[in-house]
């Protein structure tokens, strides 16, 4: 079974924030894939279904961001389940501007508390992650006093529209990961726009 985890914070006050874009994509996937309704499973809400003949579980941890990894403890103990090939974590990335995304096969948490918690629970950095850019544009840099204020702030209207416009391409990237693995997803979806030096 493939497990796709979207990181975010529970509560209506956080629903529209940059830190919750992982949940945005998970909700979108549940809708377009027509998965079963959300059910409570331990400290998460989960939805189950099949994508291209593969069993898939969508997971939204109901802990706060810095405890997100607790939702994965039960999977680690499952026989024949491997975080390296069966887990994809969807997460916001302040080092990428809005409109940019990156699939990665492994790597450090990069200061992201949700990823730190995931790594602590898994005891490994060997798991795929889909990073969705939420970083500030040049004209918006300096508005926020610190990183916490920034990631817990809502998007500007144009930024929100840009994020929502990414959903079809992100869905395709996740479907590639489910069917063909992270290397294929990286090769097909980590394209750099013309004139962009990349990150």
Buried (B, 14 or more C-beta within 10 A) or exposed (E): EBBBBBBBBBEEEBBEBBBBBBBBBBBBBBEEBEBEEBEEBBBBBBBBBEBEEEEBBBBBBBBBBEBBBBBBEEBBEEEEBEBBBBBBBBBBBBBBBBBBBBBBBEBEBBEBBBBBBBBBBBEBBBBBBBBBBBBBEEEBEEEBEEEEEBBBBEBEEEBBEBBEEBBEEBBEBBBBBBBEEBEEBBEBBBEEEEEEEEE
